[in-house]
Amino acid sequence: MTAEDIRLRSVFLFLACSQAIEQFRGQLAATFPTKPLSADVMLDQLLRKELGLLVRHWASRQIWSQLETHEPQATQLNLSLLRLFTEGFKLPRDGSGLRYAELSTVSDEANELGHRLTNALGAAHQPLLIELQKSILSWREIILRATDDALRLPTDQLTASVRAWAERAPESPT
């Protein structure tokens, strides 16, 4: 993979993940009753950040799995993706997302995400936790498919997808 291929594949994957994160965020936010606009904005930021950490982990793990024999390419692709996620979702640079790497199952990841959200909200919100447990496996599958697409699709197809996303959505994912 050339440097341009890595850039294109990481941008494609970031945009696909961003779109998925917005869908996941909407599912979780819908579990809350009507709330003031300021609370809505804070909840959206929290969900985007926490989902961003988890989704980036899933994509990174899949990249390492698929490019196991091409370590330099996997490293470069992951670094490019990390930069995009850090900037796009304003992720902390404190290593807090590394906790997901210690977990071995989707159930553990769901529990960790639920714990993080509960701590940030100051209380457990059962409808959100139920939706999280119910949906996380399908969310992971969406991200794994997007990662596989980013790694295997021809560059002309990736370029067309990136252009289509750019024309469709002038606003940032945050």
N, C-alpha and C positions, 0 to 999 in steps of 0.2 A: 504494500500500500504506500502510495506517495503521500507527502505532507498534505497535498490538496485533497486526496481521497479521505484522509483522516479527518480533515476539517469538514468536508461535506458530510461524511457519515456521522460525525458527532453532532453537527447542526441538525441533520435529519432526525437523529435519535432524540435530541433535546426537544425539538418541536413536537415530535410524536408523544414524548413523555409529558410535555407541558399540556397538550390537549387532553391526555388521559388524566393528569392531575386535576385539571379543571372539572372533569366529569366526576372523579372520585370526591373532590371537595364539595361539589354540588349535592352528591348523595349524602354525605355526612352533615352538611349544613342544613339540609332539609329535615333533619331529625329534631331541630330546635323549633320551638314555637316562635311566633313573631317577636322580634326584639328591636330595640332602638337601633338606628343606623350606625351609631358609633360601635355598639357591641357587634353588629353584623360585620363591620370592617375589621375589627380585631379578630373575630372568629375566622374570617376568610384568610387573613394573614397567617394566623396560627396554623390553620389546616394546610395552606400552601407550603409553609416552611416544613412542617413535620412530614407531610406526604412527599415533599421534594427530597428530604433525606432518605426516606425509605425507597422511593422509586429509583433514585440514583444508585442506591446500594444494589437493588435488583438488576439494573442495567449493567452495572460494573461487574457483578458476579457472573452474569451471562457472557459478557465480553471475555472475561478470563476463561470461562469454560469453552467458548467457541474458538478462541485464539490461543489456546494453551501452548501450542507448539510455535507460536509467533509472539514471544514475550515482548520484544521491542514495539511491535505494532499495538499490542494490547495495552502496554504502558502509555504510549502516546495517545491512543484513543481515549483511554480513561482519564488522562490528564486534561485533554481538551474538553471532555464531557464534564469533568469536575469544575473547570473554569466557567463553563456555560451555566451550570446549575448554581454555582456559588453566586454569580452575578445576577442571573435571571430570577432566582428565588430568594436572593439575599440570605443565603445559608450561612450559618456561623462557621468561622474558621477555627473553631476550638476543638475539633475532633469528636464532637458529640455524636456525629453520625456513625462513628466507628463501632458503636455499641451493636448495631445490626450485624456487623461481621462476626460477632461472637455467638450469634444465635444460629441454630441449626434447622429450625422448622418454621413454616409459615405461621403456625399457631403461636410460636414464641415471638415472631415479629409482630403479630396482631396484638399480643399481650403488651409488648414493649410500646407500640404506638398508642394503645389504649392508656397505658400508664403515663406516657408523656403528655397526652392530651388532658387526662384527668388532672395531672399536676399543674399544667398551665392554666386550666380553667378553674382550678381550686375546688372542684367537686366532680364526682363521677356523673356523667349524663348517660343513663342506661340506654335510651334509644340510639345514641351515637355508638356506644360500645357494641350493641346488638348488630347494628348495620355494619360496623367494622368487621366483626366476626363472620357475618354472613357473606360479605362481599370481597374480602381480602384475597381469597384464592383466585377469583376471576380477575381481579385487578392485576395480580402478579402475572397471570397468563397473558394479559394484554401487553404488559411491559416486556415480557420475554419474547413475544411475537414481534413487537416493534424493534427490539434489539436484534433479533435474527434478521429482520428485513434490512436494518441498517448495515448489517455485516455482509449480506449476500446479494442484495439487489444491485443491478448495474448502475453505474454513476449517472447515466442519463435519466433513469427513472427516479433516482433520488433527487436530482436537480429539479426535475419537473414537480415533484412533491413539495420541495422546499419553496420553489417559486409560487406554487398554488397557495401554500400557507401564508407566505409573505403578502400576497395580493388580497387574501381573505381577511387577515387580522392585523391591522396596523397597531393595535395596542399591545403592550407587553403582557406576559403571562402573570405578572404580579400586580 
